[in-house]
Amino acid sequence: MSAPGLQSALSPGARPRRLEVGERGTTVLSRKVLEKIAGQIVRDETYAGGSSGGFLGIGRQADLSARPQANVELAGNVAALRVEVGLPYPVPLRQAADQLRDRISSRITELTGVQVRQVDVTVSWLRPKESGAGRRRLK
């Protein structure tokens, strides 16, 4: 036996009924997806960087073009994030961390609909800005 609406939906030439928003399913994002999105936001939209290379944390190198490491704790539609970044030196650390928190929080919510409750920023390294002026050469 088939459901009453199923036969008409499967008939040739029959148009399927459009579901209302409340009748549609939901999209569930895994925490790994949110971690990658957060890292990519930091890499693409801020001046912070991550670490690249290495194996099990050994031999990692500071890289301002690498995607930073992000960890997400997800409870329903609410997330708490921890992001480990590197920053160019000199930079006002408190101001930089506040800007990162604000940018990550707003973009995650905008892109995914997940509400961000908290963003913890850990600055794991600082790298001097690349400039040739004022540097001495070793002989």
C-alpha positions as CSV (number, residue, x, y, z in Angstrom):
1,M,0.0,0.0,0.0
2,S,1.2,3.5,-0.7
3,A,0.5,6.8,1.0
4,P,-2.3,8.8,-0.6
5,G,-0.1,11.7,-1.8
6,L,2.8,9.5,-2.9
7,Q,1.0,8.1,-5.9
8,S,0.2,11.5,-7.3
9,A,3.7,12.7,-6.6
10,L,5.2,9.8,-8.6
11,S,2.7,10.1,-11.5
12,P,4.3,11.3,-14.8
13,G,3.7,15.0,-15.3
14,A,2.7,15.6,-11.7
15,R,4.4,18.5,-9.9
16,P,5.6,17.8,-6.4
17,R,4.1,19.9,-3.7
18,R,6.4,22.6,-2.3
19,L,7.0,22.2,1.4
20,E,6.6,25.2,3.6
21,V,9.6,26.4,5.6
22,G,8.4,24.8,8.8
23,E,7.9,21.4,7.1
24,R,11.4,21.2,5.7
25,G,14.2,19.4,7.4
26,T,17.1,21.0,9.2
27,T,20.7,21.4,8.3
28,V,23.2,20.1,10.9
29,L,26.8,21.3,10.9
30,S,29.4,19.2,12.5
31,R,31.9,20.8,14.8
32,K,34.7,19.9,12.4
33,V,33.0,22.0,9.7
34,L,32.8,24.9,12.0
35,E,36.4,24.6,13.0
36,K,37.5,24.8,9.4
37,I,35.2,27.7,8.7
38,A,36.6,29.6,11.8
39,G,40.2,28.9,10.7
40,Q,39.5,30.1,7.2
41,I,37.8,33.3,8.4
42,V,40.9,34.1,10.4
43,R,43.2,33.4,7.5
44,D,41.2,35.2,4.8
45,E,39.8,38.1,6.7
46,T,42.3,39.1,9.3
47,Y,46.1,39.7,9.6
48,A,46.6,36.6,11.9
49,G,48.2,33.4,10.8
50,G,48.7,29.8,11.9
51,S,51.5,27.2,11.9
52,S,52.5,25.0,9.1
53,G,54.5,21.9,8.6
54,G,55.7,19.6,11.3
55,F,54.6,16.2,12.6
56,L,52.7,15.9,15.9
57,G,53.6,19.5,16.7
58,I,57.4,18.9,16.1
59,G,58.9,21.1,13.5
60,R,56.0,23.5,13.1
61,Q,56.8,26.9,11.6
62,A,55.1,30.2,12.2
63,D,53.3,31.1,8.9
64,L,51.1,34.2,8.5
65,S,49.6,32.6,5.4
66,A,48.6,29.3,7.1
67,R,45.1,28.6,8.5
68,P,45.1,28.9,12.3
69,Q,44.0,26.0,14.5
70,A,40.4,26.2,15.8
71,N,38.5,24.1,18.2
72,V,34.7,24.2,18.6
73,E,32.4,23.0,21.4
74,L,28.9,22.8,19.9
75,A,25.7,22.4,21.9
76,G,22.7,22.5,19.5
77,N,22.9,25.9,17.7
78,V,25.3,27.5,20.2
79,A,29.1,27.3,19.8
80,A,32.2,28.2,21.9
81,L,35.4,28.5,20.0
82,R,39.1,28.4,20.8
83,V,41.5,29.7,18.2
84,E,45.3,29.6,18.2
85,V,46.9,32.3,16.1
86,G,50.1,34.0,15.4
87,L,50.4,37.8,14.8
88,P,52.7,40.1,13.1
89,Y,54.9,42.1,15.6
90,P,54.5,44.8,16.8
91,V,50.8,44.7,17.4
92,P,48.6,45.8,20.3
93,L,47.6,42.3,21.6
94,R,44.4,43.1,23.5
95,Q,43.0,45.1,20.6
96,A,44.0,42.4,18.0
97,A,42.4,39.7,20.1
98,D,39.2,41.7,20.5
99,Q,39.0,42.3,16.8
100,L,39.5,38.6,16.1
101,R,36.8,37.7,18.5
102,D,34.3,40.1,17.0
103,R,35.1,39.1,13.4
104,I,35.0,35.3,14.0
105,S,31.7,35.6,16.0
106,S,29.9,37.7,13.5
107,R,31.0,35.8,10.4
108,I,30.3,32.3,11.9
109,T,26.8,33.5,12.7
110,E,26.4,35.1,9.3
111,L,27.6,32.1,7.3
112,T,26.1,29.3,9.3
113,G,23.4,30.6,11.6
114,V,25.1,29.1,14.6
115,Q,25.2,31.5,17.6
116,V,28.7,32.0,19.0
117,R,28.7,32.3,22.8
118,Q,32.4,32.7,23.3
119,V,35.7,33.0,21.4
120,D,39.0,32.4,23.2
121,V,42.0,33.6,21.3
122,T,45.5,32.2,22.2
123,V,48.4,34.1,20.6
124,S,51.1,31.4,20.3
125,W,53.7,33.3,18.4
126,L,54.7,36.8,17.1
127,R,56.6,37.3,13.9
128,P,58.4,40.6,13.1
129,K,57.1,42.3,10.0
130,E,59.3,41.6,7.0
131,S,61.3,44.7,6.0
132,G,64.8,45.1,4.9
133,A,65.2,48.5,6.6
134,G,67.2,48.6,9.8
135,R,68.4,45.0,9.6
136,R,72.1,44.1,9.9
137,R,73.7,41.5,7.8
138,L,75.9,38.9,9.5
139,K,79.3,38.4,8.0
